[in-house]
Amino acid sequence: MFSLNSVFWFLKISFIFCHLSDPRCFWRIKDTENNIGDTETYCFFSISTKHGYVKNDYFSWNLDKQVTPKTRHLIFSVYLALEEINDSFHILPNISLVVNIECVLQKYGEKTGLLLRSEKLIPNYYCINERRYLIVLTAPTWAISTKLGPFLFMSRIPEVNQLYCGHFHLPLSNNEQFPHLYQISKKDTSLPLAMVSLVVHFRWNWIGVIITNDDHGIQFLSELRGEMQNNIVCLSVVITIKTQKLVALKELHMNYKQILMSSAKVVIVYGYKDSPIIYALISWKSHGIFRIWVSVSQFDMITIRGDFLLYSSTGTFIFSHQKPEISGFEQFIQTVHPSNYSSEFSFAKLWWTYFRCSLPPSDCKKLKNCPTKTVFKWLFMTPLGMAMSDTCYNLYNAVYGVAHSLHEMLLQQVDAWSKNAGKELEFDPWKMFSVLKTIQFINPAGDLVNMNQNLRQDVEYDVFYIMDFQKVYGLKMKIGRFSGQLSSGQQLYMSKEIIEWATDIDQILPSICSMPCRPGLRKSPQEEKDICCFGCNPCPENEISNMTNMDQCVKCPENQYANEDHTLCLEKVVAILDYKDPLGKALAGFALCFSVLTSVVLGIFLKNRDTPIVKANNQSLSFVLLISLIFCFICSLLYIGHPTMVICILQQTTFAIVFTVATSTILAKTVIVVLAFKITVPGRRMRWLLEIGAPKYIILICTIIQLILCGIWLGTSPPFVDADVHMVHGHIIIVCNKGSVIAFYCVLGYMGSVALASFTVAFLARNLPDTFNEAKLLTFSMLVFCSVWITFIPVYHSTKGKTMVAVEVFSILASSAGLLLCIFAPKCYIILLKPQKNSFQKFRKPHAIADNIS
């Protein structure tokens, strides 16, 4: 048992949250001493008229102990309406409504008559004859209402019409079967949508349903399935309870196994409170089955065992027809049923009644000396007496509907009434009944009541949450509302603050078939299973899912890429081989160093151009080769930095031309060496060719052919700047597109053919004897050159992005450096470090021809 401090703390917290968004809070207490629970006893109220003012004396009740507090509420709502109507000068002036009440306790088959009689009657208006009843109001059990017609016939009042005020029941709408019966309660047209909206709000998609096996339950299930399909909510289990009064225990046990085996944590309960569903729920609860129940207000009741029917450790959600608060209802109940507690509690109790969830600090001290159990019992029972149920509200409106119908008839018969002054005016029950079914009015609470079934709008609901507080106490609070008239997405309003405090929804296990697919995954339907049961697969490359349970992943734009978790699209980084990069800096440094080194070698050769080692093998070709190598090193700089259209054209054409010049120069040098050293017997024609320098034209011819190929390339499909967004993940590679791939490979293939020819000729002349013969150097240099470019092809195609460009630059530098070092390094070594070898005395006589040719 909690201490009083915890009681007041809980009340203080309740006060804070119960006033958010105009909610209503009601404490509830389980009554284990009551052997009928809080079942509403079936009652019918026979209404008649009497001239003049009649005070219905509700203090003279002699209620049977079996009448529950909820049944008293039915009577209170009727008498409150009667008192307001009889006291009003604007409706039925000088005419009072009188009621006779009969209550039947259906459970035990007993009948308890409650005759409310008037002790203080105004003279001259009392009629000693038997009154003629205009209409009978019945509530809340529909089954007895269907049998009331024969009962009234046996009572010799067959012309009396019946107005049913309980929850809507489909068979009662049959005018042919029940011509004298009209039900005031609205049809739950939007209840399936309201319940599905609640399920969607809490992100549940796997629920169970319990209905009665009748037309009403089947129609509700059909409408519920349609709303669930629109909102991707699936049914785990459907249990239909037969409408027979006696349900076999074997069937109940089978249904219990069905709901126990279901993985759904949320179960919707729909049916009639007097149906076998109640017995099924009581039976299942005794076995310890607990779910999150979602139901209607008629199942919010205390059973004969004294506990709540829809008990759940995680709470219960109840949908109740939205209704305004009736002004004065609380005071009326206090007047009718004075408190049994001592006077010291009266002031605090009054505060509790009006403020519902709080006690003023100045009066809390009065409760500190009271036993905790007594305080709890008093606190929890009082607000329950202040709440008006759906049936009470229907009865309240029904009385006003009768009054407005009679008032309408009175206005139509004003002339007849003036002629029959002094005589009691009788109303035709049939005419009043027909007027009643088409009338509409505004009740004292400001609510528009439309009795025309054909013109009624969608029902609006209040959503209540019932939580159990200790073993014998509970708290019912309004947490939201639903209006089907609003646009989709705004129909359900839930108070976030109250839900977070009351439900602790984060601790409730989700009622889902499959765990949600987190962002980065997509749903994968499973064969032969509901759409709510699915697997989760990762998103494909460069696709994301940034929400839970996405059906398909979304592809990132071309300028963006998916992160590792596939939850975000990130902007791609523009990648180029830039001078700011370490790799770009290194390659540019090597290019400049080698071009300077080549220039130095050229300067050394120019300075020593009259020495034998420079003059050997044609010094002019050596100068051309060195100059072409300088351009080879410099052209590699075109590949570094942000490319433009001009740079892309220069990249490919300069590379092709300067390397063609270099390789063709080597070819010319090797041809001269071969021709010179193969002529053992000097011939006139060969000597003439060598003397006029015919092999030197090889450079011109090879270069012209390459220029023609480059011209065709540029004329058909020249290189251009391109952004490759797919080459490297997360990067946009700015590269020079080759344009025509065929033209590129023709140019490259032609250059390779010249290089291969140079290597072949040099290889054949590698063993020719002479001190300054460079055939071996040319052979080795071309071997290095060809090896570099043969290796370049697979490496180039296996790399991506700026690494690919770096490989191309490296190949240019490596092949050029190979030519430079292999051909000219040995010669520079002799010129600079071994000058004694660089003299004409070292020449051999058999090779004097080489001297003359150089």
KOLMARVO-373608 format. One line per 8 residues: for each residue x, y, z of C-alpha. Coordinates in steps of 0.001 Angstrom, whole numbers, plus 500000, padded with zeros to 6 digits. Each point is the difference from the previous one (the first is absolute). Layout:
N
X Y Z; ...
END
This chain:
854
500000 500000 500000; 501358 503374 499035; 500568 502716 502578; 497962 503196 500013; 502981 501954 498656; 500081 497809 496915; 496256 500483 499620; 500248 503770 499921
503058 499875 497751; 498101 497839 497537; 497019 502331 500181; 502220 502986 499299; 501510 498332 496938; 496526 499005 498852; 498800 503573 500317; 502764 501209 497696
499306 497533 497222; 496244 499736 500327; 499572 503605 498950; 501967 499770 496766; 497812 500363 496892; 496872 500059 502172; 500037 496334 501011; 497842 498303 502573
501342 497750 502718; 498089 497481 502061; 501287 497878 502826; 498584 496502 500186; 499886 497537 502840; 499364 496268 499875; 497123 498949 502193; 500559 496425 501098
496945 500138 502263; 497606 500623 497121; 498808 496733 498494; 498666 501585 496813; 502850 502351 499160; 498976 503306 498477; 497664 498539 497384; 497308 502384 498858
496672 498496 500979; 497458 499983 497189; 497485 502800 500467; 497126 501459 498047; 498629 503449 500682; 496346 500625 499156; 499428 503697 499333; 496677 501786 500166
498884 503620 500254; 498108 501936 502660; 498751 503537 499986; 501725 502450 502258; 503241 499641 501887; 500818 496585 501467; 503074 499474 502114; 501328 496489 499561
500952 499064 503511; 503223 498064 499737; 500566 500079 503769; 497297 497395 500587; 501838 497144 498325; 500020 496606 501544; 502640 498456 497777; 500762 496324 500155
503561 499205 501059; 500550 498184 496714; 499800 503276 498054; 503561 500911 499177; 501507 503513 499904; 499919 499937 496191; 496284 499259 500098; 499514 502949 502307
501770 502107 497384; 497369 499003 497450; 497291 501181 502365; 501928 503163 500896; 500388 500995 496326; 496241 499595 499400; 499006 501984 503063; 502519 502733 499330
498462 500511 496551; 496474 499913 501462; 500854 502590 502622; 501610 502333 497456; 497031 499672 497608; 497341 500429 502669; 501782 503071 501373; 500353 501614 496571
497590 502648 498675; 501204 499554 496415; 498916 496413 499422; 496615 498447 500822; 498713 502915 502077; 497493 498957 502684; 500568 496347 499088; 502222 497581 501909
501488 496676 499048; 499474 497148 502425; 501894 496740 499975; 499385 496519 501296; 503002 497693 500331; 500220 496230 499805; 503380 498306 500501; 500724 496367 499263
503088 498297 501338; 500573 497667 497096; 502758 497958 501629; 497839 498426 502608; 496738 500186 498118; 498572 502240 502692; 497752 502936 499496; 500244 503050 502202
497330 502636 499702; 500991 503571 500695; 496936 502152 500206; 500962 503618 500510; 497065 501865 501301; 499437 503636 500760; 499159 501004 503522; 499824 503770 499412
497546 500516 497140; 498513 503274 498936; 496170 499935 500344; 497618 500309 497061; 502441 498243 497705; 499959 496516 501427; 498053 497393 498064; 498899 496974 501976
499432 497981 496829; 502669 497701 498672; 502551 501908 497943; 500474 499300 496366; 503673 499477 499146; 501280 501649 496847; 503258 498139 499581; 502278 497548 501775
503742 500593 500254; 501979 496752 500290; 503628 499370 500884; 502510 498471 499898; 499375 496363 498958; 498732 499620 496468; 498775 496407 500366; 497350 500923 502557
498953 502987 497889; 498979 497632 497208; 497687 498206 502442; 498507 503160 501458; 497336 500279 497293; 498136 496821 501053; 500403 501039 503637; 498351 503367 499294
497221 498249 498090; 499329 497794 503047; 499960 503183 502086; 497223 501386 497734; 502129 502826 498627; 500907 498630 496561; 500021 503449 498341; 502966 501223 502044
503162 500503 497959; 503455 499101 501195; 503159 502111 499826; 503097 497843 500506; 502900 501921 501567; 502628 497303 500339; 502899 499370 497653; 499092 499712 496334
498837 496571 498910; 499578 499196 496326; 496874 497733 500183; 498065 502675 501872; 500169 502189 496881; 497596 497658 498195; 496828 502106 499821; 497909 497093 498751
500930 497784 502932; 499977 502807 502599; 497585 502698 498748; 499515 501466 503474; 503693 500153 500884; 502520 502724 499219; 503576 500103 501253; 501577 503329 500800
503601 498802 500168; 502149 500629 496961; 501392 497253 497837; 503750 499487 500391; 500728 500782 496367; 503477 501381 500645; 500993 497739 502897; 502124 497614 497845
501915 502957 498564; 500430 501475 503497; 501404 496764 501411; 502339 499475 497050; 501168 503614 500355; 500904 499292 503628; 501891 496870 498973; 501895 501917 497314
500761 502817 502459; 501866 497574 502262; 501619 498322 496975; 498358 496641 500567; 499226 497853 496967; 499268 496556 501428; 496775 499765 501990; 497327 497560 501066
496228 500468 499877; 497199 498560 502153; 496451 500433 498707; 496592 498436 500380; 498881 497590 497331; 497038 502079 498827; 499224 502498 497255; 501200 502910 502108
503371 498432 500800; 500549 498733 496454; 499217 503424 498518; 502423 501648 502446; 502711 497490 499070; 499427 500629 496294; 500344 503770 500424; 502999 499510 502274
501766 497840 497404; 499494 502716 497388; 501551 502694 502212; 502842 497686 500998; 500796 499267 496373; 500161 503734 499239; 502448 500542 502881; 502093 496793 499663
498794 498410 503235; 499561 496226 500123; 497901 497586 501985; 501831 497431 502057; 496909 498214 501271; 496225 500444 499786; 497873 498438 502721; 496253 499896 499522
497896 499335 503084; 496676 498328 499412; 496987 502003 501115; 498402 497132 501883; 499716 500671 503692; 501756 496810 500970; 503428 499654 498474; 501731 496650 500323
503076 500021 502197; 501792 497978 497338; 499402 502764 497450; 501158 502673 502440; 503161 498014 500663; 500630 499667 496269; 499563 503750 499561; 502323 500548 502936
502683 497937 498269; 499515 502025 496802; 500590 503324 501675; 502807 498593 502138; 501826 498624 496961; 499625 503277 498136; 503002 502315 500131; 497738 503075 499886
500245 502113 503144; 496963 502132 499076; 496476 498582 499807; 496876 501865 498873; 496806 498921 501791; 496656 500830 498436; 496519 498749 500755; 497220 500454 502541
500564 500107 503712; 497220 497466 500555; 501562 497576 497519; 502133 496956 500918; 503133 502083 499313; 499886 501061 503646; 500082 496406 501225; 502820 499217 497588
502100 502936 501236; 499375 499072 503628; 500966 496400 499284; 503194 500961 498153; 501005 502478 502694; 499866 497280 502615; 502641 498171 497940; 502291 503031 500136
499743 501267 496424; 500834 503687 499676; 499963 502110 496892; 499638 503659 499086; 496246 500151 499581; 498330 502469 497620; 496248 500118 500411; 496883 502144 500421
498545 501602 503113; 497490 497259 500705; 502849 497628 500859; 501388 502429 502564; 498388 498272 502952; 500658 498219 503269; 499058 496326 499912; 498193 497948 502611
503416 499062 501343; 500565 503605 500880; 502876 500651 497561; 500241 501710 496646; 498782 498049 496999; 502754 501138 497642; 502894 499822 502424; 503450 500510 498524
503331 500626 501645; 500840 502368 497144; 496654 501773 499876; 496757 499988 498031; 498737 502401 497326; 496297 500820 499924; 498067 501843 497280; 496971 501933 501223
497592 502194 498076; 501103 503601 500328; 497595 501964 502154; 500147 503352 501768; 499897 500324 503755; 496498 500459 501366; 499970 503054 502210; 498588 499315 503432
500117 496199 499760; 502508 499726 502819; 498040 502314 502286; 496822 498136 499154; 501531 496677 501058; 501249 501538 503232; 496534 501317 500687; 498334 496699 499245
502502 497795 501739; 501634 501924 502881; 503403 498918 501206; 500207 497358 502695; 503285 501387 501261; 500441 502279 502995; 499891 503774 499646; 503740 500409 500293
500342 498413 496562; 497189 501931 498325; 501998 503059 498999; 502940 498001 498645; 497604 497656 498246; 498312 502958 498343; 503367 501178 498714; 500771 496532 498726
496654 499871 498212; 500517 503256 498134; 503722 499770 499332; 500044 496238 499477; 503722 499466 500377; 501154 502272 502811; 499542 500907 503623; 500862 503513 501200
502999 500070 502351; 497960 501676 502726; 497672 497021 500237; 502479 497189 499569; 500880 500179 503677; 496481 498888 500878; 500727 496618 498422; 503357 499321 501629
498526 498433 503133; 497725 497663 498072; 500820 496367 499197; 501476 499623 496540; 497432 497408 498975; 497138 502328 500877; 501538 502895 498100; 500540 497849 496904
496469 498650 500090; 498531 503478 500323; 502241 501589 497381; 499531 497294 497413; 496244 499579 500302; 498947 503623 499860; 500960 500956 496423; 498483 496786 498659
496662 501387 501088; 500574 503146 497966; 500565 498376 496596; 497105 499783 497538; 500136 496897 497821; 498913 499752 496362; 496685 498443 501006; 499362 502729 502582
500658 502663 497403; 497654 498280 497553; 497267 499881 502657; 500567 503653 500806; 499645 500947 496325; 497034 497655 499564; 498014 501815 502705; 500800 503315 498346
499047 498502 496641; 496575 499043 501365; 499568 503475 501495; 500934 501768 496741; 497678 497705 498015; 497094 500767 502332; 500832 503697 499857; 499932 499871 496187
496598 498294 500108; 498830 502554 502527; 500866 502855 497653; 498098 498274 497197; 496893 499606 502232; 500034 503418 501642; 496552 500839 498625; 498457 496763 501261
501625 500543 503368; 498452 503479 500370; 496525 498661 499191; 500286 497216 502575; 501258 502204 502806; 499646 498323 503332; 500121 496543 498518; 502961 497702 499949
501638 499930 496618; 500787 496528 498752; 502852 499242 497598; 499888 497359 497327; 502896 497558 500719; 500285 498979 496337; 500236 503571 498784; 502471 500856 502708
502086 496965 499013; 500115 501066 496345; 500987 503555 500968; 502627 498677 502388; 501826 498057 497266; 500569 503132 497888; 500650 502688 502588; 503302 501614 500884
500839 502314 502874; 502842 501362 502113; 500136 498568 503496; 501017 502054 503094; 503624 498860 499547; 500105 501719 496594; 500112 496749 498023; 497947 499704 496805
497779 496934 500310; 498669 498699 496697; 497336 497326 500352; 499828 499424 496224; 502017 496865 499310; 500346 500864 496303; 501640 503367 500685; 502340 498961 502778
503661 500740 499585; 502947 497818 500887; 500390 499201 503663; 502820 501690 501858; 501818 498142 502751; 501927 500715 503151; 502946 497691 500601; 500508 498937 503604
502888 498156 501534; 499393 497803 503043; 502935 499147 502189; 500038 497882 503135; 501350 501691 503085; 500693 497414 502714; 497891 496872 500057; 496640 501548 500765
500204 503458 498440; 500014 501320 496480; 500178 503304 498174; 498085 500784 496836; 501144 503057 498088; 499221 501612 496693; 503108 499955 497797; 498609 500983 496608
497091 500353 497646; 498988 498882 496514; 497907 501842 497442; 499210 498352 496697; 498945 503331 498509; 503562 501318 499918; 502432 499354 497185; 502169 496910 499990
502979 500309 502315; 498187 502411 502321; 497124 497799 501067; 501724 498607 503076; 501411 502375 502599; 501969 498545 502887; 501394 501953 502923; 503686 499170 499842
500695 501176 503553; 497340 497809 501571; 500942 496980 497908; 503641 500254 500977; 499097 500280 503663; 497131 497551 500184; 500791 497229 497553; 503807 499925 500172
499651 498862 496411; 503743 499484 499593; 499779 497097 502443; 497146 498303 498140; 501086 497207 497707; 499145 500848 496395; 497121 498047 498537; 501637 499192 496688
500507 496873 497930; 503594 500811 499058; 502543 502271 501584; 500166 503320 498149; 502587 500366 497287; 502326 502704 501213; 501166 502762 497657; 502453 498555 497544
497878 496888 499459; 496926 499355 497915; 497073 497688 500519; 500078 496676 498225; 496598 498246 499749; 499867 496378 501059; 498093 497410 498052; 496640 498813 501355
500033 502605 502789; 498181 503251 500632; 501446 503242 498765; 500771 500914 503623; 502347 497015 500269; 503180 500691 498112; 503764 499716 500035; 502566 502774 499801
502612 500232 497248; 502780 502586 499623; 499555 502678 497396; 501913 499524 496730; 503057 502071 499238; 499425 503755 499851; 496432 499622 501310; 498685 501038 503406
497024 499630 502314; 499793 502786 502542; 496819 498827 501720; 498828 496885 501773; 498241 497277 497999; 500557 501421 496544; 498711 497802 497191; 502626 501135 497505
503335 501714 500311; 500485 503377 498330; 502856 500485 497571; 502332 502894 500711; 500446 502717 497320; 503051 499704 497811; 501825 502745 501860; 499438 498225 503327
500818 496610 501463; 498646 497806 502799; 501857 499810 503280; 501116 496676 501462; 496735 499517 501917; 497934 500850 496902; 498019 502586 501943; 501229 503261 498470
501008 501336 496615; 503232 501941 500290; 501441 502439 497527; 502710 498400 497920; 503501 501403 500242; 501403 501391 496762; 503248 498089 499470; 502775 501018 497604
503737 499442 499942; 500742 503447 501355; 503243 501763 500728; 498865 500318 503617; 499903 496239 500457; 503210 498306 501181; 499832 497644 497024; 499538 502892 497582
502830 501906 501610; 502330 496990 499761; 499243 499291 496338; 500304 503671 499043; 503314 500143 501869; 501311 496955 498137; 498887 501468 496669; 501787 503275 500628
503128 498293 501343; 500279 497692 496989; 499323 502799 497541; 502760 502055 501657; 502258 496957 500021; 499337 499456 496291; 500774 503638 499325; 503279 499588 501865
500841 496941 497914; 499148 501984 496869; 502322 502761 501186; 502814 497479 500643; 499578 498537 496527; 499982 503443 498385; 503143 500946 501850; 501742 496740 499007
498461 499710 496546; 503477 499663 498377; 500985 496999 502105; 499815 496498 498509; 497373 498687 502435; 497604 502813 499050; 500748 499857 496302; 499569 496197 499914
496581 498766 498773; 499015 503448 498675; 500097 502828 502515; 497113 501900 498408; 497665 497055 500729; 501246 499994 503578; 499045 503673 500300; 496539 499294 498532
499515 497115 502410; 500995 502092 503021; 497671 502831 498981; 497108 497560 499469; 500680 498472 503428; 499811 503462 501572; 496538 500397 498465; 499080 496484 501144
500740 500949 503602; 498240 503354 499689; 496857 498511 498375; 499408 497933 503154; 499202 503278 501791; 496896 500309 497792; 498488 497057 501906; 500290 501749 503373
497440 502617 501088; 496406 500733 498970; 499611 499125 496325; 498424 502213 497374; 499019 499340 496405; 503296 501399 498675; 502040 498080 502551; 498207 496749 499146
500821 500457 496298; 503601 500902 500779; 500358 497031 502340; 499330 497396 497390; 501479 501654 496893; 503200 501221 501694; 500534 496628 501629; 499483 498176 496680
502178 502323 497908; 502988 500461 502335; 500215 496296 500738; 499750 499233 496274; 502867 502408 499380; 502053 498359 502760; 499368 496416 498870; 500461 500848 496313
503283 501764 500850; 501215 496844 501720; 498857 498049 496942; 502013 502327 497741; 503075 499689 502226; 499812 496199 499973; 499480 499914 496229; 503098 502153 499485
502036 497724 502277; 498847 496893 498194; 500650 501442 496555; 503389 501319 501002; 501330 496834 501579; 498399 497530 497575; 501893 501446 496986; 503238 498059 500001
500624 500887 496347; 498998 503588 499438; 497398 500294 497295; 499182 503056 498076; 496232 499992 500578; 500100 499255 503730; 502767 502482 500577; 497973 502601 498119
496955 499361 502199; 502033 500334 503121; 501806 503101 498720; 496766 501862 499222; 498491 498942 503401; 497083 498088 498572; 499260 498141 503306; 499301 503361 501601
496875 500295 497890; 498571 497152 502075; 499267 502539 502752; 498155 502284 497609; 497963 497209 498410; 499028 498387 503320; 499059 503345 501515; 497887 501009 496982
498080 496729 500186; 499354 500581 503703; 498875 503554 499282; 497529 498696 497425; 498605 497494 502503; 499681 502734 502657; 498277 502268 497478; 497458 497288 499189
499494 499484 503735; 499401 503681 500687; 497756 500321 496966; 497713 497121 500871; 499766 499772 503800; 502578 502036 501885; 500754 499563 503719; 497841 502007 502421
499626 500666 503708; 497818 497399 501712; 498737 499434 503533; 499872 496322 500874; 497596 499540 502926; 500045 496213 500007; 503698 499217 499814; 500858 500443 503693
497453 499772 502817; 499436 503355 501633; 502024 501957 497466; 499396 501906 496791; 503058 499434 497832; 500763 502847 497597; 501848 498360 497145; 500753 500552 496337
497771 497701 498046; 501843 498527 497055; 497123 500717 497661; 500392 497478 497216; 501439 496893 501604; 500850 498535 496578; 501983 503081 499051; 501801 499951 503353
501063 496384 499622; 501030 500611 496374; 502294 502815 501123; 501300 497941 502905; 500396 496922 497824; 501897 501907 497358; 502380 501384 502637; 500469 496480 501338
500753 498697 496497; 502745 502589 499544; 501394 499094 503439; 499902 496298 499175; 501779 500624 496690; 502663 502015 501803; 500484 497209 502538; 500254 497381 497250
502621 501884 497965; 501970 500894 503133; 499925 496390 501111; 501444 498878 496675; 502850 502525 500276; 500787 499349 503654; 503158 497939 499287; 501598 502207 497350
503583 500737 501079; 501150 503519 500681; 501162 501997 502950; 497267 502612 499665; 497250 497786 498631; 496740 500797 501891; 497978 497126 498551; 500040 498147 503305
498892 503180 501811; 497169 500529 497534; 498934 496374 500376; 499919 500189 503748; 498232 503396 499995; 497277 498724 497655; 499662 496880 502138; 499315 502238 502994
497679 502203 497917; 497922 497081 498701; 499902 498320 503435; 498626 503163 501582; 497193 500407 497479; 499107 496325 499860; 499690 500019 503786; 498066 503265 499800
497021 498510 498135; 498722 497533 502693; 500940 502292 502880; 498231 502948 498381; 496763 498084 499554; 500089 498565 503526; 500214 503382 501725; 497353 502670 500465
499778 503721 500453; 503010 502175 500328; 502137 496899 500588; 499373 499091 496371; 501306 503396 498920; 502976 499603 502332; 500822 496638 498375; 499961 501648 496579
502288 502824 501193; 502323 497522 501656; 500205 497959 496799; 500892 503120 498002; 502684 500926 502502; 501331 496453 500359; 500238 499304 496275; 501575 503392 499314
502425 499593 502886; 500874 496530 498705; 500950 501431 496603; 501978 502805 501586; 501941 497925 502474; 500593 496918 497889; 501273 501927 496955; 501676 503080 501427
501124 499081 503510; 502970 497836 498785; 501052 502706 497561; 499861 502726 502642; 502001 497768 502271; 502790 499771 497393; 499815 503702 499153; 500126 501172 503589
501917 497292 501852; 502005 498145 497306; 501067 502698 497521; 503105 497971 499012; 497708 497508 498276; 498302 502727 498028; 502752 500387 497359; 500536 499100 496355
502997 497829 500863; 497666 497446 501542; 498181 499382 496725; 500629 496733 498249; 501119 500076 496411; 497394 497562 498679; 497309 502425 501017; 501343 503206 498588
496826 500230 497945; 498046 500870 503156; 502237 503015 500458; 499318 501285 496559; 496223 499426 500267; 499641 501804 503282
END
